[in-house]
Amino acid sequence: MLKDLLFCVLRPFLTCYAFARYKNIWGLKRHLETCSRPGKLMRLTYSHYFMRRGSFIGLGSQMETTPCFPHGVQGIFISEKARIGKDAVIFQQVTIGSNSLKNSAGYGAPVLGNNVYIGAGAKIIGRVTIGNNCRIGANAVVYQDMPDNSVAVCAPTRILQKENLDNTHVTVLGGIEYYYEDGRLHTAAK
């Protein structure tokens, strides 16, 4: 009880400290992943950051670059064992979840390739492999492998093979057009 109260009092200061030292939540995640003995307060700060936003991004999840979250991380769930390649775009209310039923065919966590675009409310569940340059439509439920350059739509999911998909996320902020690549926004035209 006293520990919880103390954490509530210290939380704003811990968050400020973590962001000053590690620049953002992703810097804190990288620190916690690489530190041989991460501090309990920093782990709590990391978890609390996502809990306050109604989301969960497992500390054990692996991301080649920080995904682009066009609408923030609200409602996003990424399991502890999920692996995400470079330049993923993940919209709100997405689940990238493990199947924890050991005797089921899809036991395990999703592995996503590079340049995967995931629409709002999509669910990727179990040991599935999503290829490079795949697009998953809003509210699609993916529970089987997707080859490179394919699109998943509807529930149940239909997978459509495509060629040369460009999933570069483009947004306009303050009248300036940005695209997302290598884990950050760029202003120059691609």
N, C-alpha and C positions, 0 to 999 in steps of 0.2 A: 504494500500500500504506500509506504513512504517512498519507495523507489519510483513508483508510478507518478506520484505527486512531484517528486524532484525532476523527473524527466519532463513533465508538463511545464514546469517552471523554466527549465533549461532549454527546451526544444527550440524556441526562436533563436537563442544564442548559438546553439549547436548548428542550426541550419545556416545562419550567417557565417559562422566559422568554416563550415564545410564548403560553402559556395565561394568564400573568399580564398580558401586554400586550393580547392580543386576546380574552380571556375563554374561548374554546373553539376547537375545530378549525374551526368554521364562520366565526368571526371572522377566523382566520388565512387561510382560503380567500378571504373577501371582500377582505382586505388584499392578498393576492397577485394577485387579479384586477384590482384598481384601481391598484396600484402600477406606475409606469412602468418601474422597474427593480427587480423583486423580488430579494432576496438569495438566493443559492444555498443557504445553510444553512437558511433558512426554507422554501424549496421542498423540500429534503431532509427537513426535519422533518415537513412536511405529508405527503409521500409515505410516509415511514416509519410515521407514525401508522396509516395504512390498511394498509400491508403487514403490520404486527404483528398486525392483526386479520384477515388473510387476505382482504382486500378491496381494491378500487380504486375511487376516485371521482375521475375526471379533473378536473384543475384547470380545464380549459376547459369543463366541463359548466356549464350555466346552470340556476339554481334560483330561482324567484320568492321562495319562502320556504324555510327549512330543512325538508326532509321529516321526518316522524315515523318513527323507526326503533324500533318497539316492542321488538325483541329486539337492539338495537344494530346496528352495521354489519357484523357478522361475515358473511363470504362474499358481500357485495354487490359487484356490478360495475356501474359507471355509466361509459359511454364519455365520452371527451373532448368530443364534439360533441353529446351528448344535451341536451335542453331539458326541464325539468320545471316545471309550473305550481305554483300555490299549494296548500298543505295536502295534499300527497301523503302517503300512508301506505305504507311499503315494509317488508315483512317480510324475514326472513333468507333468504340464498341466492338473491336476485333478480339477474337480469342484464338491464340496459338497454344493449344493445350495438349498435354500428355494424356495418353490412355493408360491408366494405372491398373487395369485388370490383367494380371499376369497370364491368364489362360486364354486371352482373346487374341485374334489374329493381328490386331493393330496395336499391340502393347508397345509403348515407347513414346517418343516425342518427335514433333515435326522437324524437318531439316529443309530450310528454304535456300534456294540459290541466290544469285545476284540479280539485282534490278527487278525485284518482285513487287507488284502493285496490288495492295489488298484494300478492297472497298469497304465502306462502313458496314458493320454488323456481320462481317464474314467470320466463319469458324473453320479452323484447320485443326483437326483432332487426330491424335494417335501418331504412330510411326509411319508417316508419309514423307515422301521426298517431292518437293516442289522445284522444278527445274529453273534455269535461268530465263529471264525475260518473260515470266508468267504474269498473268493478270487474273485476279480473283474478284469477281463481281460482288456488289453489295448483297449481303445476306446469303451468299453461297455457302454451302457446307461441304468442305473437302475432306474426304476420308480415304482417298486413294491417290496414288502417285500421279503427278502431272509432268509430262515431258517438257523440255525446253520450248519456249515460244508458243505456249498454249493458254487458253482462256477458260476459266471455270465460271459457269453461270447457273443460276437457279438452285433450288433445293427440291429434289435431289439434284446433285451436280451433274452437268453435262460438260465434258471437256472437248474444246474445239482446238484443233491444231492450227497455228498461224505461223507466218514467216516474218522475220525482222520486226518484232514488236519493239517500239521505243516507249519505255515506261518512265521517261524522265519527267519528274514532277515539276511543273511550272506554276508559279504563283506571282501575284502582283502585290507589292507592299509599298505604300506611299507613292504610287504611280510608277514604280520601278519593277521591271520584270526580273524574276530570279528563277534559276533552276537549281535542282538539288543533285549533287554528285560528290563522291568522296567524303561523305559524312557531313557536308555543310552546304549552305546556299551560296550560289555564285551569281554575279550580276551580268557578266558578259554573255552574249548570245552564243548558244551552243553550235 
